[in-house]
């Protein structure tokens, strides 16, 4: 029966090709398509002549193109920017137009409605305030679709300066997708469209967008997302990366929804990262800008960005530019907001300042925000507010909390009456380790100087000084070096102002000097600030005992050049092996040394006060001294993070040198291991007991620079003749190191392909290449040039030949539960699937009777296939080899609707199959033994056995209604009709 194979293969391929084309397009009857807008919006209708179609476009104003001082008045929509035949706008009237700004409907009416071809223009009777990042939603009804086509439109907002409706030279502003359609936009305040008013949520569940930890997300249409969901819950899963593909990971939570409305609220509290929503049947769901949930696919092993939502932690801080304000005079209050979020709302509260004052200061009569809230308009902005003239005087703590996420910060504010002058400390308690530099802040109002008293007779340390506010910012921060305090002849060397514009003067010590081999003890040191002896405020500095804690090793790229500790921490990776030419970074954690350890000179062997760092070769150095790397030389840097009690010593293994005895200038070499030791000698250090030593150590090993490419078993880097091919490998270079991967062929069709990438955190690297224009079996060479590798890591590569397969199935007799395939050869491994004869009628999926277990690459014989759907009568058995395209050794062709594990094809592009007759054997009944009668009875007329009825064949499964299934059924029907025509020929 192999004569039908060519027809079967052709129609099978035809169905798959049509399925793949339609998988990327979804048509919506009578409504707008939910698409990423970005200024463009696709509308479609699959019924020619449809009327009453409503176009909806919800978006946020692009702050880069809209001046916040401008007002919205004109709207122009080109419904067909591609220039083909467009929709019919003739029936659209002013009553068909709805505009919402930040969820509030504009109701003052429209004028100058103009329809010219595919362009609709109208004017808001009264202009409306509109700022960048604010939400605009536009609905236009009664649009007709004469041709059943798909159109692309562009919406433009215009300000009051637009003179004529059709002038396109000035005042044009595009709007971008709502709800964070790109990574730089955000939805806040929450969009509330028709039917959503009053819902208690912070944003909508929109895939492909960013949302913030702590927000409550609104989702709708959950009970009908895939047209086949009868559950009342959906599942939120983590997104994991497996072999560079995004896949559905562990379950995070089940989300209940109202089965009658299909609506739910999803909490993001405690979440951070990428997530995906699935229904109870495992279907992947996507969310639109308004939170509408739609079926996306059943493929959980290759998620697209449009199926993933990213939950981001919000960084947030708020502080006053001037912590002192005088009502009626300098009564402007400036607040600096810093965040990684572009626009958000903040609730302002205070336990001491009443809400009326807060509302008069921060509130806005025109805002729709609840309580005392402010809108923050950017990532790093300073916003001004006006304090009411009757605000009560005093010191207040003001709390700022982000609406929706709960992120918060606070700062203090001193309010004074005109003519009053005051001074206060920034906080009540300051804490530092003895030997470090302690800081405290004095706030000044209506005076530039104040007197400060430190300590007292109870601690045997009593000092007074004067602070001067030189830049009139209302505060002076004093740095107190507790290592220098108490024993220096000039006590003034222990104090200075943090800001060079300010000053600390008149430093006087009234207590006796402590011994030169001692330092200030761990204790509480009182602070008091006064004007002319009139005490204004008190605080305390607590000096704690110091400690030597730990040492650990990091690496950084040799090409990195950080300028400060923050930049250094951005490029380091914790590791104790360093490739020669990279930088090794030693982190030393110790407190109470920052008052006197400020440079590499202070950490050299002859260091300050018995503090030293030594880097010495480890191991058995027979008959010679070990190498030493001096910390005080070129190629070694010191980074200080006093706030976190850390020093970082960075050694460039290419630039720094070592010494061995009297030999100097020796290179650091591969294979060498060095011990790094931080030590404080108590015989020389006043903070450590005599005869004691505090010490922490770590170790690093210098290695040859190595890298290797990931290859197949034959040692080749193997790619397919296609785009998006990955060439990957591993290296011991520091993560973050930039590498260039080159693929070069010098054959009959030479090529040079190059890709620049970075080493990942685990030492892996990968580059993407396009080999779609390179023939199969083409050989090439892969290298990483200019990175100090031997032979540039040269590795052979090959463009893999197409997978091939053969299969033979013979006529056979069976009980119907199994089928035997005589032989098969699969170049890449996979499965043998048995189809029945309905495959010839286009039943691509329903014809599958059973599939073999996974078969390794190579030849196989006498393959027994257990049938999931047994044969009940004789028929045709068609054997078809399938690939394992996703590498999971499980047959997923049917469950993925053809997206995974497709069939092998030959050089002509036809599917490889063979067919045979499968005869279902009827078992011969075993007769029962006839007992010997005791007597011969009179025979009775035998009762005839009933004639068996022909079994009613089970109907073929009908594809479930829902997105995609109707399309599959139609395509299969078309395929069957086409094959029938082939048979007639």
Secondary structure as GFF3:
##gff-version 3
##sequence-region A 1 985
A	DSSP	three_ten_helix	2	4	.	.	.	ID=ss1
A	DSSP	alpha_helix	5	22	.	.	.	ID=ss2
A	DSSP	beta_strand	40	44	.	.	.	ID=ss3
A	DSSP	beta_strand	50	61	.	.	.	ID=ss4
A	DSSP	beta_strand	71	78	.	.	.	ID=ss5
A	DSSP	three_ten_helix	94	96	.	.	.	ID=ss6
A	DSSP	beta_strand	97	101	.	.	.	ID=ss7
A	DSSP	beta_strand	104	105	.	.	.	ID=ss8
A	DSSP	beta_strand	110	116	.	.	.	ID=ss9
A	DSSP	beta_strand	119	129	.	.	.	ID=ss10
A	DSSP	beta_strand	135	145	.	.	.	ID=ss11
A	DSSP	beta_strand	150	159	.	.	.	ID=ss12
A	DSSP	beta_strand	173	177	.	.	.	ID=ss13
A	DSSP	beta_strand	203	204	.	.	.	ID=ss14
A	DSSP	beta_strand	210	212	.	.	.	ID=ss15
A	DSSP	beta_strand	216	219	.	.	.	ID=ss16
A	DSSP	three_ten_helix	222	224	.	.	.	ID=ss17
A	DSSP	beta_strand	233	242	.	.	.	ID=ss18
A	DSSP	beta_strand	245	256	.	.	.	ID=ss19
A	DSSP	beta_strand	264	267	.	.	.	ID=ss20
A	DSSP	beta_strand	273	278	.	.	.	ID=ss21
A	DSSP	beta_strand	284	287	.	.	.	ID=ss22
A	DSSP	beta_strand	293	297	.	.	.	ID=ss23
A	DSSP	three_ten_helix	305	307	.	.	.	ID=ss24
A	DSSP	beta_strand	309	312	.	.	.	ID=ss25
A	DSSP	beta_strand	316	320	.	.	.	ID=ss26
A	DSSP	beta_strand	324	326	.	.	.	ID=ss27
A	DSSP	beta_strand	332	339	.	.	.	ID=ss28
A	DSSP	beta_strand	344	349	.	.	.	ID=ss29
A	DSSP	alpha_helix	355	362	.	.	.	ID=ss30
A	DSSP	beta_strand	373	376	.	.	.	ID=ss31
A	DSSP	beta_strand	380	386	.	.	.	ID=ss32
A	DSSP	beta_strand	394	402	.	.	.	ID=ss33
A	DSSP	beta_strand	408	416	.	.	.	ID=ss34
A	DSSP	beta_strand	422	425	.	.	.	ID=ss35
A	DSSP	beta_strand	429	433	.	.	.	ID=ss36
A	DSSP	beta_strand	437	445	.	.	.	ID=ss37
A	DSSP	beta_strand	449	456	.	.	.	ID=ss38
A	DSSP	three_ten_helix	457	459	.	.	.	ID=ss39
A	DSSP	beta_strand	461	468	.	.	.	ID=ss40
A	DSSP	beta_strand	475	481	.	.	.	ID=ss41
A	DSSP	three_ten_helix	491	494	.	.	.	ID=ss42
A	DSSP	beta_strand	495	497	.	.	.	ID=ss43
A	DSSP	beta_strand	503	509	.	.	.	ID=ss44
A	DSSP	beta_strand	524	531	.	.	.	ID=ss45
A	DSSP	beta_strand	534	544	.	.	.	ID=ss46
A	DSSP	beta_strand	548	556	.	.	.	ID=ss47
A	DSSP	alpha_helix	565	569	.	.	.	ID=ss48
A	DSSP	beta_strand	573	574	.	.	.	ID=ss49
A	DSSP	beta_strand	577	579	.	.	.	ID=ss50
A	DSSP	beta_strand	583	590	.	.	.	ID=ss51
A	DSSP	three_ten_helix	600	603	.	.	.	ID=ss52
A	DSSP	three_ten_helix	608	610	.	.	.	ID=ss53
A	DSSP	beta_strand	611	617	.	.	.	ID=ss54
A	DSSP	beta_strand	628	629	.	.	.	ID=ss55
A	DSSP	beta_strand	636	641	.	.	.	ID=ss56
A	DSSP	three_ten_helix	642	644	.	.	.	ID=ss57
A	DSSP	beta_strand	646	652	.	.	.	ID=ss58
A	DSSP	beta_strand	657	660	.	.	.	ID=ss59
A	DSSP	beta_strand	663	667	.	.	.	ID=ss60
A	DSSP	beta_strand	673	681	.	.	.	ID=ss61
A	DSSP	beta_strand	693	703	.	.	.	ID=ss62
A	DSSP	beta_strand	707	709	.	.	.	ID=ss63
A	DSSP	beta_strand	717	719	.	.	.	ID=ss64
A	DSSP	beta_strand	725	731	.	.	.	ID=ss65
A	DSSP	beta_strand	738	745	.	.	.	ID=ss66
A	DSSP	beta_strand	751	758	.	.	.	ID=ss67
A	DSSP	beta_strand	764	769	.	.	.	ID=ss68
A	DSSP	beta_strand	779	783	.	.	.	ID=ss69
A	DSSP	three_ten_helix	790	793	.	.	.	ID=ss70
A	DSSP	beta_strand	795	799	.	.	.	ID=ss71
A	DSSP	beta_strand	805	808	.	.	.	ID=ss72
A	DSSP	beta_strand	812	814	.	.	.	ID=ss73
A	DSSP	beta_strand	818	826	.	.	.	ID=ss74
A	DSSP	beta_strand	831	835	.	.	.	ID=ss75
A	DSSP	three_ten_helix	837	841	.	.	.	ID=ss76
A	DSSP	beta_strand	848	851	.	.	.	ID=ss77
A	DSSP	beta_strand	858	866	.	.	.	ID=ss78
A	DSSP	beta_strand	875	882	.	.	.	ID=ss79
A	DSSP	beta_strand	913	920	.	.	.	ID=ss80
A	DSSP	alpha_helix	965	984	.	.	.	ID=ss81
###
